[in-house]
Amino acid sequence: MKKTGFKKRKAILKLLIIADFVMLFCMTASLAYFTSFDEITNRFTAFPMDILLFEEKFNAISSEKKSTLIPNTLLPKDPQIRNTEQTDVFVFMKVTVPVYSLSDVNDDGTIFNSQHRQEVFLLKTEEEKEAAANSFHTKKNDDDTEYWVELPSFEEGTDHSDTMRTYVFGYCVYLDAQETTETLFDYVELKNIRQFEVGSGDILNVQVDAYAVQADGIEGIMKTIGDHKAILTAEQLTMLYGMIEEPNGTGNTTG
């Protein structure tokens, strides 16, 4: 990892004392065994900074509907991040999806492609929910700015050789106090898989982790240009997320 202008810290306590430097928070939401939602907040009191990861439409679904996820059926899952404190922050999401050796199956149960390593779920936006592929809110908005920017250099399992595949995204502008991001995606869909290809006791998680980095005082990062928020490039967001990935960073995640 290249140095980013911040001296490496050997202990969390030292980072907490130096309040002008970057502080990190993270939260987690999980779709566990197709049914559960969970979150955790890690707080440090040296500087007022906190974020909320929430899924409004997913939380509104009845427990009965969450109890069974039908293949090829969309289930609302709409992760967003809200800045719940007064400190301006840059935010990030990491999504983890399980990978299995699966056959491709038609709606009638016939196989059209033999077993190969692939993700069990598809993640889809409202605009592209009919497509047989992942989609995220990385399209241009009316102001010609991106919402989320993918950071592939931090993603793991991209060749599907591992049991998990991760996606990492940064939001291109900082969040003011109480401001909320766009959703990263809007639905999760279980692929049409044969039951015996997944262990009967296996728990399948779509895990979402959220992170924040203080927006002020970072060398090489301008949060505003004139009267407007600066639009960060993929390179700038990669540098910021690298602070979270440092071994001595203060962020913790669970799932």
C-alpha positions as CSV (number, residue, x, y, z in Angstrom):
1,M,0.0,0.0,0.0
2,K,1.5,3.4,-0.9
3,K,1.7,6.0,1.7
4,T,-1.0,8.6,1.5
5,G,0.5,11.5,3.4
6,F,-0.6,10.2,6.8
7,K,2.0,8.6,9.1
8,K,1.1,5.0,9.9
9,R,-0.3,4.5,13.4
10,K,0.8,1.6,15.6
11,A,-2.2,1.8,18.0
12,I,-5.8,3.0,17.8
13,L,-5.3,5.2,20.9
14,K,-2.7,7.3,19.1
15,L,-5.1,7.9,16.2
16,L,-7.8,8.9,18.6
17,I,-5.6,11.5,20.3
18,I,-4.7,13.1,16.9
19,A,-8.2,14.2,16.1
20,D,-7.3,16.2,13.0
21,F,-6.4,13.0,11.2
22,V,-8.7,10.4,9.6
23,M,-11.1,8.4,11.7
24,L,-13.1,5.4,10.3
25,F,-16.4,3.9,11.2
26,C,-18.2,0.9,9.7
27,M,-21.5,-0.8,9.9
28,T,-22.8,-4.0,8.5
29,A,-26.1,-5.2,7.1
30,S,-26.6,-8.9,6.1
31,L,-29.2,-11.0,4.3
32,A,-28.4,-14.2,6.2
33,Y,-30.0,-17.5,5.2
34,F,-32.2,-15.3,3.0
35,T,-33.9,-13.9,6.1
36,S,-32.1,-11.7,8.6
37,F,-31.0,-8.1,8.9
38,D,-28.2,-7.1,11.2
39,E,-26.2,-4.0,11.8
40,I,-23.4,-2.9,14.2
41,T,-22.0,0.6,15.0
42,N,-18.5,1.2,16.1
43,R,-18.1,4.5,18.0
44,F,-15.0,6.4,19.0
45,T,-15.5,9.5,21.2
46,A,-12.5,11.6,20.2
47,F,-14.4,13.2,17.3
48,P,-18.2,13.3,16.5
49,M,-18.5,11.0,13.5
50,D,-21.1,8.3,12.8
51,I,-22.9,6.7,9.9
52,L,-26.0,4.6,9.5
53,L,-26.3,1.8,7.0
54,F,-29.9,1.0,6.3
55,E,-32.2,-0.8,3.8
56,E,-35.6,0.8,4.0
57,K,-37.5,-1.4,1.5
58,F,-35.9,-4.6,2.8
59,N,-36.9,-3.7,6.3
60,A,-40.4,-3.1,5.3
61,I,-40.9,-6.7,4.0
62,S,-42.9,-9.0,6.2
63,S,-41.1,-11.7,8.1
64,E,-43.1,-14.3,6.2
65,K,-41.9,-13.0,2.8
66,K,-38.3,-13.0,4.0
67,S,-38.5,-16.6,5.3
68,T,-38.2,-18.1,1.8
69,L,-36.3,-16.7,-1.2
70,I,-37.6,-18.1,-4.4
71,P,-35.1,-18.5,-7.3
72,N,-35.4,-16.0,-10.1
73,T,-37.5,-13.7,-7.9
74,L,-36.5,-10.2,-7.0
75,L,-36.3,-9.3,-3.3
76,P,-35.9,-5.6,-2.4
77,K,-32.5,-5.0,-0.9
78,D,-31.5,-1.3,-1.1
79,P,-28.5,-0.4,1.0
80,Q,-27.8,3.3,1.6
81,I,-25.6,5.3,4.0
82,R,-26.6,8.3,6.0
83,N,-24.2,10.6,7.8
84,T,-25.8,10.9,11.2
85,E,-23.3,13.4,12.7
86,Q,-22.0,16.9,11.9
87,T,-18.7,15.9,10.5
88,D,-18.5,15.7,6.7
89,V,-17.5,12.3,5.5
90,F,-16.6,10.3,2.4
91,V,-18.3,6.9,2.4
92,F,-17.8,3.5,0.9
93,M,-19.6,0.1,0.6
94,K,-18.3,-3.4,0.3
95,V,-20.6,-6.1,-0.8
96,T,-19.8,-9.8,-0.4
97,V,-21.6,-12.6,-2.3
98,P,-21.1,-16.3,-2.0
99,V,-19.6,-18.3,-4.8
100,Y,-20.4,-22.0,-5.6
101,S,-19.9,-24.5,-8.4
102,L,-23.3,-24.4,-10.0
103,S,-25.1,-25.4,-13.2
104,D,-27.0,-22.9,-15.2
105,V,-30.7,-24.0,-15.2
106,N,-33.7,-22.9,-17.3
107,D,-37.0,-22.1,-15.7
108,D,-38.2,-25.6,-16.5
109,G,-35.3,-27.2,-14.7
110,T,-33.3,-28.2,-17.7
111,I,-29.6,-27.5,-17.7
112,F,-28.1,-25.3,-20.4
113,N,-24.6,-25.0,-19.0
114,S,-22.6,-27.5,-16.8
115,Q,-21.3,-26.7,-13.4
116,H,-18.9,-23.8,-13.1
117,R,-17.8,-21.3,-10.4
118,Q,-20.3,-18.4,-10.1
119,E,-22.0,-16.1,-7.7
120,V,-25.2,-17.5,-6.1
121,F,-27.0,-14.1,-6.2
122,L,-27.5,-11.3,-8.7
123,L,-27.6,-7.7,-7.4
124,K,-29.8,-5.4,-9.5
125,T,-31.0,-1.8,-9.9
126,E,-34.6,-0.8,-10.6
127,E,-33.6,0.3,-14.1
128,E,-32.0,-3.0,-15.0
129,K,-33.9,-5.5,-12.9
130,E,-34.8,-7.6,-15.9
131,A,-31.2,-8.2,-17.0
132,A,-29.5,-11.5,-16.3
133,A,-26.5,-9.7,-14.8
134,N,-25.4,-7.5,-11.9
135,S,-26.2,-3.8,-12.0
136,F,-25.2,-0.9,-9.7
137,H,-26.1,2.8,-9.5
138,T,-22.9,3.9,-11.2
139,K,-24.7,5.6,-14.1
140,K,-24.6,9.3,-14.7
141,N,-27.2,11.5,-13.0
142,D,-28.8,14.7,-14.4
143,D,-25.8,16.7,-13.2
144,D,-23.5,14.5,-15.2
145,T,-21.9,13.1,-12.1
146,E,-21.7,9.5,-11.0
147,Y,-23.3,8.2,-7.8
148,W,-21.1,5.2,-6.8
149,V,-17.7,4.5,-8.3
150,E,-16.4,0.9,-8.4
151,L,-12.9,0.4,-6.9
152,P,-11.8,-2.9,-8.5
153,S,-8.3,-2.9,-7.0
154,F,-9.7,-3.7,-3.6
155,E,-12.1,-6.4,-4.8
156,E,-11.4,-10.1,-4.1
157,G,-12.5,-13.4,-5.7
158,T,-13.0,-11.8,-9.1
159,D,-12.0,-15.0,-10.8
160,H,-14.6,-16.9,-8.7
161,S,-11.9,-19.3,-7.5
162,D,-12.7,-18.5,-3.8
163,T,-15.9,-19.1,-1.8
164,M,-16.7,-15.3,-1.9
165,R,-16.7,-12.5,-4.3
166,T,-16.4,-8.9,-3.0
167,Y,-17.4,-5.6,-4.7
168,V,-16.1,-2.2,-3.4
169,F,-17.6,1.2,-4.2
170,G,-16.9,4.8,-3.1
171,Y,-19.4,7.6,-3.2
172,C,-18.1,10.4,-5.5
173,V,-19.0,13.3,-3.2
174,Y,-18.8,13.8,0.5
175,L,-21.9,13.6,2.7
176,D,-23.1,16.6,4.7
177,A,-24.6,16.1,8.2
178,Q,-27.8,14.0,7.8
179,E,-27.3,13.6,4.1
180,T,-28.0,10.2,2.5
181,T,-26.4,8.4,-0.5
182,E,-28.3,6.9,-3.4
183,T,-28.9,3.2,-3.1
184,L,-26.0,1.1,-4.4
185,F,-28.5,-1.4,-5.8
186,D,-32.2,-2.1,-5.3
187,Y,-32.8,-5.9,-5.4
188,V,-31.2,-9.2,-4.7
189,E,-32.1,-12.3,-6.8
190,L,-31.3,-15.9,-6.0
191,K,-30.2,-17.7,-9.2
192,N,-32.2,-20.7,-10.4
193,I,-29.9,-23.4,-8.8
194,R,-30.2,-27.1,-8.1
195,Q,-30.6,-27.7,-4.4
196,F,-28.1,-30.5,-4.1
197,E,-25.4,-28.2,-5.5
198,V,-25.5,-26.1,-2.3
199,G,-25.1,-27.9,1.0
200,S,-28.4,-28.3,3.0
201,G,-26.8,-26.6,6.0
202,D,-25.1,-23.8,4.2
203,I,-25.9,-20.3,5.1
204,L,-25.9,-17.9,2.1
205,N,-25.1,-14.3,3.0
206,V,-25.3,-11.1,0.9
207,Q,-23.2,-9.0,3.3
208,V,-22.9,-5.2,3.0
209,D,-20.3,-3.3,4.9
210,A,-20.3,0.5,5.1
211,Y,-17.3,2.7,5.9
212,A,-16.6,6.4,6.4
213,V,-13.5,8.6,6.3
214,Q,-13.4,12.2,7.6
215,A,-13.6,14.6,4.6
216,D,-11.5,17.4,6.0
217,G,-7.7,17.7,6.3
218,I,-6.7,15.0,3.9
219,E,-3.7,15.8,1.8
220,G,-4.4,15.9,-1.9
221,I,-8.2,15.8,-1.5
222,M,-10.4,18.9,-2.1
223,K,-13.9,18.3,-0.9
224,T,-15.3,21.5,-2.6
225,I,-14.5,23.4,-5.8
226,G,-15.9,26.9,-5.5
227,D,-19.5,26.6,-4.3
228,H,-19.9,23.0,-5.4
229,K,-18.9,19.7,-4.0
230,A,-15.8,18.2,-5.7
231,I,-16.4,15.1,-7.7
232,L,-13.8,12.6,-6.6
233,T,-12.1,10.4,-9.2
234,A,-11.7,6.6,-8.9
235,E,-8.0,7.2,-8.1
236,Q,-8.9,9.6,-5.3
237,L,-11.5,7.2,-3.8
238,T,-9.0,4.4,-4.1
239,M,-6.5,6.4,-2.0
240,L,-9.1,7.1,0.6
241,Y,-10.3,3.5,0.8
242,G,-6.7,2.5,1.2
243,M,-6.7,4.2,4.6
244,I,-9.5,1.8,5.7
245,E,-7.5,-1.2,4.4
246,E,-4.4,-0.3,6.3
247,P,-3.5,-3.0,9.0
248,N,-3.6,-0.4,11.8
249,G,-6.8,1.3,10.8
250,T,-9.6,1.7,13.3
251,G,-12.5,0.1,11.3
252,N,-14.0,-3.2,12.3
253,T,-16.6,-5.2,10.4
254,T,-18.7,-8.2,11.2
255,G,-21.1,-10.2,9.1
